[in-house]
């Protein structure tokens, strides 16, 4: 070595090599400890026998289709697709050049016609099978020649699963019975279970390679997505079909009537189902309005940034039943005042005590004909004093309130003062405030919840009437996809 050289087996080099070796061993141990995607999806064990195989605790068997009838019809595979069993179905379709098929068909037709001629010369009885084969071959040649049909090689494999060998045999018999009813015949892929498994798992490998000739028409009948589900291209996911595990998706607004009623026993999940549909409908751009009698929807409303409106005497929420809808079309604008007057007549009957039941069983209206006439005139005069008439141009003026109606009734003749006295508890009495002032509610939100849990029992019918009228006016003014959910109806 030179003056500046190192001695052999320098301690510094040995220590560095030792550190590198230790680092490599640690890296190898770390790599062996990493869980890969294959480790996650792989079964705990795989045992392959000649007539079945076992994935973990599940027994399985692969069948292949080897025989078809002369004609098959659309939907013949649907009973298998919709069967209430755990199965995997794989289809392999191989297109074949039409010219190759035409050459083979020409040879085949020649052989068949020669057989017919030989049988005729020997005096044998005609063979219907040969004649049918010639007819089918000629028809297929014509269709292929003009391009109306194409030719394919088709492989169909079915892997069935069960918890025991007896159950596996039962499922196999069930599959074979369904296929046999349509003259479609299957066999077990004996001694080829590994190839059958590889052919039916989603890795696109046809290791069985058992195929049958089919033209376009016959192949189209094997289309697998022929389930009788409530499934559309767009809509809301409602659940899973228990018969075939297919998704149940549909758009209620595409139906003639979009209404729905949910019935179930207590604790079955009615509210959860409705909440889930409300959330999924919001994702599709639908506006949600909810009447909540038990404050069940408050957390849902807060989670999506909705408007939660609590109705009670102690609440700051105010809804004015005299509000007019903002009609878009001119003919609706002319009838807006009249429609709201009719709605107010029904509301005021509720507020003034409703119908009276007589001892003889007869029901008398809460208002006599004279009182009805006076109330109608008072309503018209109340709107007129606020500057609102049947002219749509006046409908943008601030609407009157029940206080204004009270003042009109109090100072008019006839039965007006008596009607005013019956209305006073809503203006200056116990129930004053909530329905006697201008509205301060804004439902310009994707989700609006009206809570009526804290309302007094006597106020609840009146509140429901006013809330629904308010919602109806808003709905008429702004037409869009909208769900009105009434919980515990």
Backbone torsions as a table, in degrees:
resi	resn	phi	psi	omega
1	UNK	NA	151.3	177.8
2	UNK	-77.3	-174.3	-177.5
3	UNK	-64.3	-37.8	-178.1
4	UNK	-99.0	9.6	-179.6
5	UNK	-77.0	168.3	178.6
6	UNK	-105.8	150.5	176.0
7	UNK	-74.4	155.7	177.5
8	UNK	-65.5	143.7	-178.4
9	UNK	58.4	49.2	176.7
10	UNK	-61.8	133.0	-179.6
11	UNK	-57.2	-31.6	-179.5
12	UNK	-66.7	-43.5	179.6
13	UNK	-66.0	-38.9	-179.9
14	UNK	-64.1	-43.0	-179.2
15	UNK	-66.2	-40.0	179.7
16	UNK	-65.8	-42.5	178.6
17	UNK	-63.4	-37.3	178.4
18	UNK	-64.7	-41.4	178.7
19	UNK	-64.6	-41.0	178.9
20	UNK	-63.9	-39.9	179.0
21	UNK	-64.9	-42.6	179.0
22	UNK	-64.8	-40.3	178.8
23	UNK	-63.5	-39.2	179.6
24	UNK	-66.4	-40.7	178.7
25	UNK	-64.5	-40.5	178.1
26	UNK	-64.0	-41.6	179.0
27	UNK	-63.0	-40.7	179.0
28	UNK	-65.5	-42.4	177.5
29	UNK	-62.8	-38.9	179.7
30	UNK	-65.2	-43.0	179.8
31	UNK	-64.3	-36.8	178.6
32	UNK	-67.8	-24.1	-179.3
33	UNK	-87.1	-8.9	-179.6
34	UNK	-75.0	131.4	177.3
35	UNK	-87.5	122.6	-180.0
36	UNK	-93.5	169.1	177.1
37	UNK	-61.3	-35.3	178.7
38	UNK	-64.1	-36.9	177.4
39	UNK	-64.9	-33.7	-176.1
40	UNK	-73.0	-43.2	-173.8
41	UNK	-90.8	-12.8	-177.3
42	UNK	-73.7	144.6	175.9
43	UNK	-70.5	164.5	-179.2
44	UNK	-67.5	-28.4	178.4
45	UNK	-155.9	159.8	178.4
46	UNK	-139.2	117.0	-179.1
47	UNK	-123.4	122.1	-174.6
48	UNK	-111.9	124.4	175.1
49	UNK	-112.5	177.8	-177.8
50	UNK	-72.1	-33.2	-176.0
51	UNK	-110.7	-3.5	177.5
52	UNK	-164.5	172.6	171.7
53	UNK	-139.1	163.6	-174.7
54	UNK	-127.1	121.4	176.3
55	UNK	-105.7	104.4	-176.6
56	UNK	61.9	-117.5	179.1
57	UNK	-98.0	-1.1	-176.5
58	UNK	-96.2	137.7	172.4
59	UNK	-95.9	144.1	-177.1
60	UNK	-146.2	159.7	-179.4
61	UNK	-153.8	140.9	-179.6
62	UNK	-105.4	131.7	175.0
63	UNK	-112.3	150.2	173.6
64	UNK	-126.4	149.1	-179.5
65	UNK	-93.0	127.4	-177.1
66	UNK	-120.8	-15.0	-176.4
67	UNK	-137.8	138.0	179.9
68	UNK	-128.5	154.0	175.3
69	UNK	-73.3	175.3	-179.2
70	UNK	-64.3	-34.8	177.7
71	UNK	-132.5	134.3	173.6
72	UNK	-121.6	151.1	-171.0
73	UNK	-115.9	157.3	-178.0
74	UNK	-57.7	133.6	177.1
75	UNK	88.1	8.8	-178.7
76	UNK	-64.7	-24.9	-179.4
77	UNK	-89.4	-9.1	-175.9
78	UNK	-58.8	-41.5	178.3
79	UNK	-59.9	-31.7	178.0
80	UNK	-74.3	-42.7	-179.6
81	UNK	-62.4	-37.7	-175.8
82	UNK	-94.7	8.3	-177.7
83	UNK	-67.2	145.8	-177.1
84	UNK	-87.3	56.4	177.5
85	UNK	-140.1	163.1	178.3
86	UNK	-87.8	111.6	-179.1
87	UNK	-140.4	156.8	170.0
88	UNK	-118.4	132.0	-180.0
89	UNK	-120.6	128.2	177.4
90	UNK	-123.0	137.9	176.4
91	UNK	-123.4	133.3	176.7
92	UNK	-121.6	124.0	-175.3
93	UNK	-122.0	122.6	-178.2
94	UNK	-119.4	113.3	176.6
95	UNK	-70.8	145.4	-179.9
96	UNK	-121.5	141.5	178.8
97	UNK	-61.0	132.0	-176.5
98	UNK	-61.4	-36.5	-177.2
99	UNK	-65.6	-38.7	177.6
100	UNK	-62.3	-42.7	-179.6
101	UNK	-66.5	-41.5	179.5
102	UNK	-60.9	-40.7	178.2
103	UNK	-63.9	-43.0	179.7
104	UNK	-67.6	-37.9	179.2
105	UNK	-66.2	-37.1	179.0
106	UNK	-62.4	-43.0	177.3
107	UNK	-64.8	-41.5	-177.4
108	UNK	-66.4	-42.1	178.7
109	UNK	-62.6	-39.4	177.4
110	UNK	-61.2	-42.0	179.2
111	UNK	-65.8	-41.8	-179.5
112	UNK	-66.1	-42.4	178.9
113	UNK	-66.4	-34.8	176.1
114	UNK	-64.6	-39.7	178.6
115	UNK	-64.1	-40.3	178.3
116	UNK	-62.7	-42.9	-179.8
117	UNK	-64.2	-42.4	-179.9
118	UNK	-63.0	-42.7	179.4
119	UNK	-64.0	-37.3	179.6
120	UNK	-67.5	-40.6	179.6
121	UNK	-64.2	-35.5	-178.6
122	UNK	-84.2	-1.7	177.6
123	UNK	76.3	21.0	179.5
124	UNK	-78.4	154.8	176.4
125	UNK	-66.4	143.0	-177.3
126	UNK	-59.7	149.1	-179.6
127	UNK	-105.3	108.4	-179.4
128	UNK	-61.7	-29.6	179.6
129	UNK	-64.2	-42.0	178.2
130	UNK	-64.3	-43.3	-179.2
131	UNK	-64.1	-39.7	178.1
132	UNK	-66.0	-38.7	179.9
133	UNK	-64.9	-41.1	178.3
134	UNK	-64.1	-43.3	-179.2
135	UNK	-62.2	-44.6	-180.0
136	UNK	-64.7	-42.0	-178.6
137	UNK	-64.7	-41.1	179.5
138	UNK	-65.8	-42.9	178.4
139	UNK	-61.6	-42.6	179.8
140	UNK	-65.5	-38.2	177.2
141	UNK	-61.0	-43.8	178.9
142	UNK	-61.7	-44.6	-178.2
143	UNK	-66.7	-39.8	179.4
144	UNK	-68.4	-37.0	-176.8
145	UNK	-64.5	-37.5	-178.3
146	UNK	-92.3	0.3	177.4
147	UNK	81.4	12.3	179.2
148	UNK	-77.6	-21.5	179.6
149	UNK	-132.4	157.9	170.0
150	UNK	-126.4	167.6	-174.6
151	UNK	-116.8	142.3	-176.2
152	UNK	-140.3	159.0	168.2
153	UNK	-107.2	127.8	-170.1
154	UNK	-123.2	125.9	176.0
155	UNK	-117.9	130.3	-178.2
156	UNK	-128.6	120.9	-178.5
157	UNK	-127.0	143.6	-179.4
158	UNK	-130.5	124.3	174.2
159	UNK	-107.8	124.8	-178.4
160	UNK	-107.4	150.7	-177.2
161	UNK	-127.7	148.4	178.3
162	UNK	-157.8	170.3	-178.5
163	UNK	-91.1	-11.3	179.1
164	UNK	-152.0	166.7	179.1
165	UNK	-67.3	-36.6	178.2
166	UNK	-64.0	-43.3	178.1
167	UNK	-66.7	-35.0	177.8
168	UNK	-63.5	-40.7	178.6
169	UNK	-65.8	-37.7	179.3
170	UNK	-65.3	-44.2	179.6
171	UNK	-64.8	-40.3	178.3
172	UNK	-61.3	-44.5	178.6
173	UNK	-61.9	-37.7	178.9
174	UNK	-63.9	-44.6	178.9
175	UNK	-64.3	-46.4	-177.6
176	UNK	-65.3	-33.7	178.6
177	UNK	-66.7	-44.3	179.6
178	UNK	-62.2	-43.7	179.6
179	UNK	-69.7	-40.8	-177.8
180	UNK	-64.2	-30.0	177.4
181	UNK	-61.1	-23.9	-179.2
182	UNK	-107.3	15.4	179.7
183	UNK	60.7	34.4	173.1
184	UNK	-108.1	125.6	-170.2
185	UNK	-114.1	142.8	-177.2
186	UNK	-131.0	162.8	176.8
187	UNK	-141.2	159.6	174.8
188	UNK	-79.3	138.1	177.9
189	UNK	-79.0	71.0	-175.6
190	UNK	-62.0	138.0	179.5
191	UNK	60.0	12.7	177.0
192	UNK	-132.5	34.4	-177.6
193	UNK	-66.2	-36.3	178.3
194	UNK	-64.9	-42.9	177.4
195	UNK	-66.0	-36.7	177.3
196	UNK	-64.3	-40.9	177.0
197	UNK	-62.7	-45.6	-179.7
198	UNK	-65.8	-25.6	-178.7
199	UNK	-82.3	-19.1	-177.5
200	UNK	-108.4	-12.8	172.9
201	UNK	-80.6	154.9	-171.6
202	UNK	-75.5	69.2	173.5
203	UNK	-130.7	9.1	170.2
204	UNK	57.0	46.3	174.9
205	UNK	-125.1	122.9	179.2
206	UNK	-98.4	89.9	-178.2
207	UNK	-91.5	-16.1	176.1
208	UNK	-79.2	-39.5	176.3
209	UNK	53.6	48.2	174.8
210	UNK	-110.3	107.2	-169.0
211	UNK	-126.5	160.4	-179.5
212	UNK	-133.3	144.2	-179.7
213	UNK	-74.4	133.8	177.7
214	UNK	-146.8	145.0	172.3
215	UNK	-93.3	-179.9	-173.5
216	UNK	-60.5	-44.5	-177.4
217	UNK	-62.1	-45.7	-179.9
218	UNK	-66.5	-39.8	-179.3
219	UNK	-65.5	-35.4	-177.9
220	UNK	-65.3	-24.3	179.1
221	UNK	-70.1	-15.3	-179.6
222	UNK	-88.9	8.0	-179.0
223	UNK	-55.7	121.9	-168.6
224	UNK	-79.0	-20.6	-172.2
225	UNK	-92.1	67.9	-178.9
226	UNK	-123.0	47.9	-178.1
227	UNK	-91.4	140.8	179.5
228	UNK	-83.5	65.3	-178.7
229	UNK	-104.2	160.2	169.8
230	UNK	-83.7	70.5	-175.2
231	UNK	-124.8	130.5	178.0
232	UNK	-125.3	171.0	-179.2
233	UNK	-69.2	-29.8	178.0
234	UNK	-135.3	157.7	-179.3
235	UNK	143.4	-159.8	-175.1
236	UNK	-112.1	138.4	175.9
237	UNK	-73.5	119.4	-179.6
238	UNK	-101.0	-21.4	179.4
239	UNK	161.5	-160.0	-176.7
240	UNK	-122.0	133.4	176.4
241	UNK	-67.0	119.8	-176.3
242	UNK	-68.7	-18.0	-177.3
243	UNK	-83.6	-36.1	-175.5
244	UNK	-134.6	10.1	180.0
245	UNK	59.6	20.9	175.8
246	UNK	-81.0	156.5	-179.6
247	UNK	-80.0	139.6	176.7
248	UNK	-101.9	104.0	-176.9
249	UNK	-128.7	126.3	172.4
250	UNK	-157.4	160.2	-178.9
251	UNK	-104.7	112.2	-177.0
252	UNK	-63.1	-27.3	-177.6
253	UNK	-75.9	-9.6	176.2
254	UNK	-84.7	-8.4	-179.7
255	UNK	-88.4	164.4	178.3
256	UNK	-64.4	-35.7	178.8
257	UNK	-129.1	118.1	-175.0
258	UNK	-90.4	4.1	-177.4
259	UNK	-75.0	155.5	179.9
260	UNK	-151.6	144.1	174.6
261	UNK	-121.1	134.2	-179.0
262	UNK	-109.1	116.4	177.8
263	UNK	-115.0	137.7	172.9
264	UNK	-171.7	163.2	178.1
265	UNK	-74.4	167.0	-177.1
266	UNK	-61.9	132.2	178.9
267	UNK	84.9	3.1	-177.9
268	UNK	-78.8	-15.4	177.8
269	UNK	109.6	27.0	179.8
270	UNK	-62.3	-52.0	-176.8
271	UNK	-63.6	-39.2	179.2
272	UNK	-63.0	-42.4	179.6
273	UNK	-62.0	-45.0	-178.3
274	UNK	-67.2	-40.7	178.3
275	UNK	-62.2	-41.9	-179.3
276	UNK	-63.9	-42.6	177.9
277	UNK	-65.4	-38.0	178.5
278	UNK	-60.8	-45.0	179.8
279	UNK	-64.6	-44.8	-178.7
280	UNK	-68.7	-33.4	177.3
281	UNK	-68.4	-37.4	176.4
282	UNK	-59.5	-37.5	178.5
283	UNK	-64.1	-24.2	179.3
284	UNK	-93.8	7.9	176.1
285	UNK	90.7	13.8	179.9
286	UNK	-88.0	138.6	176.3
287	UNK	-85.4	139.8	-175.0
288	UNK	-117.7	127.8	173.0
289	UNK	-124.3	129.7	-173.7
290	UNK	-127.5	135.2	169.5
291	UNK	-104.9	113.5	-169.0
292	UNK	-113.4	110.1	-179.5
293	UNK	-87.2	-8.9	-174.8
294	UNK	-129.3	15.2	-179.2
295	UNK	56.8	35.7	178.9
296	UNK	-80.8	-20.0	-171.4
297	UNK	-105.8	8.3	-176.1
298	UNK	-67.2	-45.5	-179.4
299	UNK	-65.3	-39.1	177.6
300	UNK	-62.9	-43.4	-179.6
301	UNK	-63.1	-43.9	179.5
302	UNK	-65.3	-35.2	-176.9
303	UNK	-65.8	-31.9	-178.0
304	UNK	-102.1	7.6	178.9
305	UNK	72.2	31.5	-179.2
306	UNK	-82.9	-178.7	179.2
307	UNK	-103.1	119.6	-179.7
308	UNK	-107.2	116.3	-173.2
309	UNK	-113.9	111.8	-179.8
310	UNK	-96.7	122.1	-178.9
311	UNK	-100.5	121.7	174.9
312	UNK	-169.0	168.4	179.3
313	UNK	-66.9	-26.2	-179.5
314	UNK	-90.6	-4.3	-178.6
315	UNK	-84.2	156.6	177.3
316	UNK	-85.2	-0.8	-178.4
317	UNK	-73.1	135.4	178.4
318	UNK	-131.3	134.6	176.1
319	UNK	-129.3	122.9	-178.5
320	UNK	-95.9	113.7	-179.5
321	UNK	-68.4	-9.8	-179.9
322	UNK	-86.8	0.0	178.1
323	UNK	-61.4	139.1	177.5
324	UNK	-99.5	142.8	176.4
325	UNK	-69.3	144.5	177.2
326	UNK	-87.3	88.6	-176.9
327	UNK	-70.5	143.9	-179.9
328	UNK	-90.6	-44.3	-178.1
329	UNK	-86.9	149.4	-173.5
330	UNK	-65.1	-40.2	-178.5
331	UNK	-66.7	-33.1	176.5
332	UNK	-71.2	-34.9	179.9
333	UNK	-63.0	-37.5	-179.6
334	UNK	-68.3	-31.0	-178.1
335	UNK	-94.2	-0.9	-175.1
336	UNK	-62.5	-46.0	-178.9
337	UNK	-64.6	-44.8	-179.1
338	UNK	-63.0	-42.3	179.6
339	UNK	-63.8	-39.6	-179.6
340	UNK	-71.2	-31.9	176.0
341	UNK	-63.0	-41.7	178.6
342	UNK	-64.0	-41.6	177.5
343	UNK	-62.4	-41.2	179.7
344	UNK	-65.4	-33.6	176.3
345	UNK	-58.6	-47.2	178.8
346	UNK	-64.5	-40.0	179.2
347	UNK	-63.7	-45.6	-176.8
348	UNK	-67.2	-29.0	173.7
349	UNK	-61.9	-41.7	176.8
350	UNK	-63.6	-44.6	-175.2
351	UNK	-69.3	-27.2	-177.5
352	UNK	-95.7	12.2	170.8
353	UNK	118.7	-11.9	178.3
354	UNK	74.0	-168.1	-178.2
355	UNK	-75.6	156.3	-179.6
356	UNK	-113.2	131.6	-179.9
357	UNK	-94.5	121.5	-178.8
358	UNK	-86.6	158.8	-179.7
359	UNK	-57.8	-30.0	-179.0
360	UNK	-81.4	4.3	178.8
361	UNK	92.4	-7.7	179.1
362	UNK	-76.8	146.7	178.1
363	UNK	-108.5	121.0	178.6
364	UNK	-100.8	142.4	178.1
365	UNK	-65.0	152.8	-179.7
366	UNK	-65.0	-29.4	-178.5
367	UNK	-117.3	135.9	175.6
368	UNK	-76.3	165.9	178.1
369	UNK	-56.1	-39.9	178.8
370	UNK	-64.8	-40.3	179.0
371	UNK	-67.8	-37.4	176.2
372	UNK	-59.9	-44.0	-179.6
373	UNK	-65.1	-43.7	179.6
374	UNK	-64.8	-39.7	179.6
375	UNK	-65.7	-41.0	178.9
376	UNK	-61.3	-44.3	179.3
377	UNK	-66.3	-37.3	179.6
378	UNK	-64.9	-39.8	178.2
379	UNK	-63.7	-43.6	179.7
380	UNK	-63.5	-42.5	-179.7
381	UNK	-67.0	-35.6	-179.9
382	UNK	-64.8	-43.9	176.6
383	UNK	-65.3	-39.6	-178.8
384	UNK	-63.1	-39.5	179.3
385	UNK	-66.6	-25.6	175.1
386	UNK	-85.3	2.9	178.5
387	UNK	85.1	17.1	-177.4
388	UNK	-111.5	123.6	177.2
389	UNK	-127.5	-168.7	178.7
390	UNK	-69.7	-11.6	177.8
391	UNK	-71.5	120.0	-177.9
392	UNK	-58.8	-23.6	-179.1
393	UNK	-66.9	-19.8	-179.1
394	UNK	-91.4	-3.1	-172.9
395	UNK	-77.1	-7.0	177.6
396	UNK	-86.8	-4.4	177.7
397	UNK	-70.4	153.4	177.1
398	UNK	-59.3	128.7	-176.6
399	UNK	-72.5	158.5	174.9
400	UNK	-74.0	179.2	177.8
401	UNK	-128.8	178.2	177.5
402	UNK	-62.9	-30.1	176.0
403	UNK	-60.3	-41.2	178.5
404	UNK	-66.2	-39.8	177.0
405	UNK	-63.8	-38.8	178.3
406	UNK	-60.5	-44.5	179.9
407	UNK	-65.2	-38.4	179.1
408	UNK	-64.5	-46.5	179.4
409	UNK	-64.2	-37.3	-176.0
410	UNK	-65.7	-31.3	-174.4
411	UNK	-106.5	10.7	177.0
412	UNK	-104.1	166.0	-178.7
413	UNK	-83.8	-170.5	178.2
414	UNK	68.5	-134.4	-177.9
415	UNK	-90.3	8.8	-177.6
416	UNK	-55.8	-51.0	-179.1
417	UNK	-59.5	-39.4	178.4
418	UNK	-64.0	-40.3	176.5
419	UNK	-64.1	-37.7	178.8
420	UNK	-62.3	-40.4	179.5
421	UNK	-63.5	-37.3	179.3
422	UNK	-71.6	-20.6	-178.9
423	UNK	-95.1	-7.6	-168.7
424	UNK	-66.2	-29.1	-177.4
425	UNK	-65.9	-18.4	177.3
426	UNK	-92.3	-9.2	-178.5
427	UNK	-105.8	-47.0	-179.6
428	UNK	-133.0	5.5	-177.6
429	UNK	-98.1	-148.2	-173.8
430	UNK	-61.8	-39.5	-174.4
431	UNK	-98.1	22.0	-177.5
432	UNK	-71.1	148.3	171.7
433	UNK	109.5	-57.2	-169.2
434	UNK	-65.9	-36.6	-178.6
435	UNK	-119.7	14.0	-175.9
436	UNK	-115.3	14.0	179.3
437	UNK	-131.2	171.7	179.8
438	UNK	-65.4	147.4	-178.4
439	UNK	-65.2	138.4	173.0
440	UNK	-124.6	24.1	-177.9
441	UNK	-100.1	132.6	177.2
442	UNK	-119.1	111.9	179.6
443	UNK	-104.6	25.8	174.3
444	UNK	-80.6	68.0	-177.5
445	UNK	-146.6	154.9	-179.4
446	UNK	-67.3	-26.3	176.7
447	UNK	-137.7	125.8	177.8
448	UNK	-127.4	129.4	-179.7
449	UNK	-119.1	124.0	174.4
450	UNK	-99.4	114.8	178.6
451	UNK	-95.7	124.7	-179.6
452	UNK	-118.6	17.7	-177.4
453	UNK	-63.6	-39.2	-173.9
454	UNK	-88.7	5.3	178.6
455	UNK	-74.5	144.2	175.0
456	UNK	-67.9	150.0	-175.9
457	UNK	-57.3	-38.9	-178.4
458	UNK	-70.3	-28.2	-179.7
459	UNK	-84.7	-18.5	-171.3
460	UNK	-61.6	-46.7	177.7
461	UNK	-60.6	-40.0	178.8
462	UNK	-64.4	-43.5	-179.1
463	UNK	-63.2	-43.1	179.2
464	UNK	-62.1	-41.7	179.5
465	UNK	-61.7	-45.4	-177.3
466	UNK	-70.3	-41.8	-179.1
467	UNK	-63.4	-44.9	-179.3
468	UNK	-66.6	-37.5	175.9
469	UNK	-64.9	-40.2	178.4
470	UNK	-63.1	-44.7	178.6
471	UNK	-63.3	-40.9	-178.7
472	UNK	-64.4	-40.5	177.8
473	UNK	-63.1	-42.5	178.7
474	UNK	-66.6	-36.3	-179.9
475	UNK	-67.3	-40.5	178.2
476	UNK	-65.7	-34.5	-177.4
477	UNK	-74.9	-30.6	-176.3
478	UNK	-134.4	96.0	-175.0
479	UNK	-86.6	120.4	178.5
480	UNK	-158.5	175.7	176.0
481	UNK	-67.0	123.5	-173.2
482	UNK	-148.8	136.6	175.3
483	UNK	-109.3	128.4	171.3
484	UNK	-107.7	111.9	-176.8
485	UNK	-104.3	121.1	177.6
486	UNK	-111.0	105.6	-176.9
487	UNK	-82.0	145.6	-179.2
488	UNK	53.5	45.1	-175.1
489	UNK	-62.7	NA	NA
